[in-house]
Amino acid sequence: MTTPARSLPQEQAALTRLVAKLRQEQALLAETAAEGMTDLIGEKATIVAEMTTLAGHRHQMLAAIGYAEDETGMQQWMSEHGTEADREVWAALFELAQDAKELNRVNGVLIGKKLATNQSALTILQGKSHAGNFYGPDGQSNNKSSGRRLGVV
């Protein structure tokens, strides 16, 4: 008999891979150069798509047997019909999901810091910051006096 818990080990494996990718992403974000980030983003997207498909099938199966098509429905099914092994995998999924959520939050903060640093550097390079600039974007002196010249009689 096929149950909503059938694909939980696959979901757990996919989520484990996602957590590993998030840790890898965090390591790359901590470095100055972010080479490999593009490949990593693609790999994460593939894993998330797989997880979405697996969860979608589980939700459809829950609906077919009269439960809500979400985690609440799965929890209800689990308490009524799940085996001990099913419950262990389900609990491990929740723990992994919390790890993934926290890693994703930290990675978002790191990305925000990198963006702010890059934006500041761009602003300086584009000459948009006038504080402390001695040269304009054209390379010419930017010291313009608005007052009278001193020492000229």
ROGUNU-722335 format. One record per residue (C-alpha): residue number from 1; x, y, z. Coordinates in Angstrom, 2 decimals. Example, Ala and Ser with C-alpha at 12.3 -4.5 7.8 and 13.67 -1.06 7.14 Angstrom:
1 12.30 -4.50 7.80
2 13.67 -1.06 7.14
//
This chain:
1 0.00 0.00 0.00
2 1.26 3.43 -0.90
3 1.21 5.92 1.96
4 1.98 9.63 2.25
5 5.13 8.62 4.17
6 6.50 6.62 1.23
7 8.62 9.46 -0.14
8 9.80 10.86 3.20
9 13.25 9.23 2.95
10 13.69 10.84 -0.49
11 12.58 14.19 0.91
12 15.03 13.77 3.79
13 17.87 12.97 1.38
14 17.05 16.01 -0.78
15 16.84 18.29 2.26
16 20.17 16.93 3.53
17 21.72 17.82 0.16
18 20.17 21.30 0.33
19 21.58 21.92 3.82
20 25.02 20.87 2.53
21 24.68 23.32 -0.39
22 23.63 26.10 1.99
23 26.72 25.44 4.11
24 28.85 25.49 0.97
25 27.20 28.76 -0.05
26 27.95 30.24 3.36
27 31.62 29.30 3.03
28 31.78 30.95 -0.40
29 30.07 34.07 0.90
30 32.64 34.34 3.68
31 35.44 34.43 1.09
32 36.39 37.51 -0.89
33 35.93 35.85 -4.26
34 32.66 34.04 -4.86
35 33.77 31.78 -7.69
36 31.51 28.78 -8.03
37 28.46 30.62 -6.73
38 26.64 30.40 -10.07
39 26.96 26.60 -10.18
40 25.89 26.37 -6.56
41 22.75 28.42 -7.21
42 21.80 26.07 -10.04
43 22.38 23.01 -7.86
44 20.24 24.49 -5.09
45 17.44 25.24 -7.56
46 17.49 21.64 -8.79
47 17.26 20.28 -5.24
48 14.43 22.67 -4.35
49 12.52 21.62 -7.49
50 12.93 17.95 -6.49
51 11.72 18.71 -2.97
52 8.73 20.62 -4.32
53 7.76 17.70 -6.54
54 8.07 15.17 -3.70
55 6.06 17.34 -1.28
56 3.45 17.94 -3.99
57 2.97 14.21 -4.49
58 2.69 13.71 -0.74
59 0.10 16.49 -0.51
60 -1.93 14.97 -3.38
61 -1.85 11.60 -1.67
62 -3.04 13.16 1.59
63 -5.93 14.86 -0.20
64 -6.90 11.60 -1.91
65 -7.35 9.91 1.48
66 -9.20 12.83 3.07
67 -6.51 14.82 4.86
68 -5.46 18.44 4.46
69 -2.91 18.97 1.67
70 -0.24 20.39 3.93
71 2.03 19.64 6.87
72 -0.92 19.78 9.27
73 -2.63 17.02 7.29
74 0.59 15.03 7.25
75 0.98 15.43 11.01
76 -2.58 14.22 11.53
77 -2.05 11.23 9.22
78 1.25 10.50 10.96
79 -0.35 10.42 14.42
80 -3.16 8.16 13.21
81 -1.35 5.81 10.80
82 2.39 6.46 10.79
83 4.87 3.86 11.93
84 7.64 4.63 14.39
85 10.10 4.73 11.48
86 7.82 7.19 9.63
87 7.66 9.44 12.68
88 11.44 9.40 13.06
89 11.96 10.45 9.44
90 9.25 13.10 9.76
91 10.92 14.52 12.91
92 14.32 14.49 11.17
93 12.78 16.41 8.26
94 11.55 19.12 10.63
95 14.96 19.39 12.24
96 16.68 19.63 8.86
97 14.15 22.23 7.75
98 15.02 24.37 10.78
99 18.73 24.04 9.96
100 18.06 25.03 6.35
101 15.95 28.01 7.42
102 18.69 29.32 9.73
103 21.44 28.77 7.16
104 19.35 30.57 4.55
105 18.77 33.49 6.96
106 22.49 33.83 7.72
107 23.35 33.55 4.03
108 20.87 36.33 3.32
109 22.61 38.55 5.86
110 26.00 37.77 4.30
111 24.64 38.55 0.83
112 23.25 41.84 2.12
113 26.65 42.79 3.55
114 28.39 41.92 0.28
115 25.86 43.97 -1.67
116 26.34 46.97 0.62
117 30.14 46.73 0.28
118 29.91 46.43 -3.50
119 27.45 49.33 -3.70
120 29.79 51.53 -1.65
121 32.70 50.64 -3.90
122 30.63 51.41 -7.01
123 29.52 54.72 -5.57
124 33.12 55.72 -4.94
125 34.26 54.53 -8.37
126 31.44 56.41 -10.08
127 32.33 59.57 -8.20
128 28.91 59.98 -6.64
129 30.36 60.52 -3.19
130 31.63 64.08 -2.87
131 33.01 63.75 0.62
132 36.78 63.57 0.41
133 36.94 63.49 -3.39
134 39.83 65.42 -4.89
135 39.17 64.31 -8.45
136 35.94 64.08 -10.38
137 34.83 61.23 -12.64
138 36.71 62.89 -15.53
139 39.99 62.74 -13.59
140 40.16 66.52 -13.19
141 40.66 68.27 -9.88
142 37.43 68.65 -7.98
143 38.67 71.36 -5.58
144 36.47 74.28 -6.43
145 36.42 77.25 -4.15
146 33.26 79.23 -3.76
147 34.86 82.05 -1.82
148 37.36 84.81 -2.60
149 40.96 84.09 -3.25
150 43.28 84.73 -0.39
151 46.35 86.83 -0.87
152 45.21 88.46 -4.09
153 45.27 92.24 -3.94
//
